[in-house]
Amino acid sequence: MNKNYSYIGIAFIILVFGIIFIPRIVNTVKEESIVEKDRMNIEGKERNKKLLYLKINGKARSVPDFLFTNQDGLQISNDDFKGKVTVMEFFFTTCPTICPVMNSNMRTLDEEFHERDDFAIASFTIDPETDTPKKLKEYAERYGVKSLNWHFLTGDLEKIHELSNTGFNIFAGINPEVAGGFEHQGYFALVDKNGFIRSRRDNHGNPKIYYQGTDVKEVAMLKEDIKNLLEEE
């Protein structure tokens, strides 16, 4: 009989312990898990906020030297963009496909940042024979460009195509079989104040490299990354 009472007493103690302490233990584990998850999310956000450098053979890629003419007939070089966060693109004014979408999206960046002296846009025409400074001026006016730092640039065709294909590794070429006679990738390149090409990470942690200029979501990402670079020391 005494043994039975002992068993009952032990069982009662275990039951009370379970009712009082097990929920506390479970909650503590959940809270620690949540805290750890939040900490990892915060660290991930901070890590992604730091924009990557585009590196070739371990060396950060900077914008090559160039010298072209803008829509106002002024000579503009890569040095004119030093000290400015710059978005660069390759387009042509008679493009019937992606360029109107690209530059409509680019205009949203101009509207957002046109009052800043440390932000600029460089739009290189891949059809310089057609796109004279006068033609580029008319194009800029048609798009309602606000910033004095949005330069539409024209010059020697081979040099512009070399800048695109080799300097940025963004394809541009002549193709009489496509609409407009030229084909190119609709990328926007983000360049920091020191002339280095920068980008955020993709979902796998790799450099995104460029932003698709025809995609409003990508342009929204680009807008965030411009703000980060403008704040960067």
N, C-alpha and C positions, 0 to 999 in steps of 0.2 A: 504494500500500500504506500509506504514511504517513497518507494522508488517511483510509483506512478505520480505522486505529488511533485517529486523532483522534476520529472519529465514535463509535467504540465507547467511548472514554474519556468523552466528553461524555454519552453515553447512560447510562453507569454512574453518573456523578455525579448526573444527574437522578433516576435510580432510587433512589439512596441518600437523596437529599434528600426524595424523596416518601415513602419508608418512615419516615424519622425525623421530619420536620417537619410534614407535612400532617395526621397524626392530632392533633398538638399544636395546630395552628391550629384544626382542627374542634372539638376539646374546649374551647378557649378561647372560641370563638364561642358554643358551647352554654352554657358556664358564665356568660358575660356575659348571654346571653339569659335564662337562668334567674334570675340575680340581678336583672335588670331587671324580669322578670315578678313576682318576689317583692316587689320594691320597690313596684311598682304595686298589688299585692294589699294590702300593708300600708297604703299611702296610701289605698286605697279603703276599707278597713275603718275607718281613723281618720276618714275623711270621713263615712262612714255612721254612725259612733258619735255624731257631733255632731247632735243632733236639730234638725229644722227648726222654724221658727215658721210657723204658719198666717197668711198675710198677705192682707189684703183691700185693694186699691188701694194696695199698698206698705206698709201699716201692719199690724203684728203684732196679731192678734185676741186679745183677752183675754175672760175670762168676764164677761158683763154683771152688773150689780148685781142681787141677788135677796134675798128674805127669806121663808123658809118655816118650817114647823113639822116637827120630827123625831119619831121614834117615841117619844121620851120627853117630848113636849110642849114641848120647848125651841125657842126662836126661833133659827134658823140662817141666817146670811147668807154671801155670798161672802167676806167678810172673815175668817170663821172658818177658811177654808182657806188663808189667806196663810201662807207659811212651810212649807207642806206640798205634797208631790207628790200630786196627786189624780186618781183615775179617776172620771169622771162618766158616768152612763147615764140613759136614760128607759125606764120599764117600768110594769107595773101588776100587782097581786097576783093577780088572777083570770085573767091571761093564760094561755090553754091551749096556746100554741104555743112561741114562742121565748124567752119570759122565764125559764121554769125552766132552760133550757140556759144562758142568759146568766148567771143568778145562781149557778148551780153553778160556772161558770167564774170568776165574780167571787169566789166563796168561796175559790178556790185562791190568788187574790191576797191575800185577807184572811189566809189561813193563812200565807202567805209573809212578809207585812210587818206583821202586826197588833201586833207589839211595838215598832214604831217610832213615835215621836211626830210624825215629819215625813212621815207617809204617811196618806192618808185616802181614803174612797170616798163619793161622793154619788149616791144613787139617787132620782131624781125620779119620782113616780107621775104618769102621764098620766090617771089616773082618780081624782082627789082626792075626789069625792063618795063613792065606795066606800071608798077607802083613807084612813081616819081614822088618827090617831096610834096608837090601840089596835090597829087592823087591821095597821098596819105593824110594831108591836111583836111581834105574834104571828108575822108573816111572818119577821122577823129571827130570832126564837127558833127557828122551824122550820128555818131555814138554818144555825143554829149559829154566828151571827156572833160573832167573838171581839173585834174591835177596838171601842174606844169611839169611834173616829173613822170608823166606817161609819154614815153618816146616811141614813135613809130619809125623804124629805121630801115633804110634802103642803102644799097651799095652794089658791089661786084657780086654777081650771082655765085661764082665759084667759092668766094670767100664766105658768103652767107651759108651756102650749103655745107661747106667744110665745118663751119662753126656748129651747125645743127648736127650733122652726122658724126663728126669726130669729136668736137668740143663737148657736146652734150650727149652724144649717142642717141639723139632723137631723129628718127628718119625723116628726110625730106628729099623729094626727087621729082624730076620731070616725067610725066606719063601722059602722052597725048590721048590715050584710050580711056582715061577717067574724066569725070566732070570737072571742068576748070583747067585741065591740062597738067595739074600738079597733084601729088599725093604726099601726105605727111601725117604724123601722129599728133593727136590733139592734146599734148601734154603741157602742163605748166611746171616750170622749174622754180624752186624757191632758193634764193641766194641770200646769204647773210651779209652783214655790214662789212665783212672782210673779204667778200668775193667768193666764199666757199658754198658749194651746193649742199643743201641740207634737206632732211626729210624726217617724218615720223616713222615709227615701226609699223609693220603690218601685224596681222593677228598671230603670226608665228615668231614675232620678235625681230624680223629682218627689216632692213631699210626699205621703205616704200619707194624711194628714189624720186618719182614724179607723181603729179596729181593730174587726173583726167579732167581736162578743162571743159568737157561737155557734160559732166556729171555734177549736179548741184550738191550732192552729199560730199563729194570729194572737194568741191570748192569751199564748202562749209568747214571741212577739216583744215583746208589750207588757210582759211581766215583765222582759225584758232592758232595755227602754227605761226602765222605772221605775227600775231600778238605776242606769242612767246618769244620770238626772236627780237621783237622790238624792246622787250624787257630785259633781254640778255645783255650782260655786261661785256 
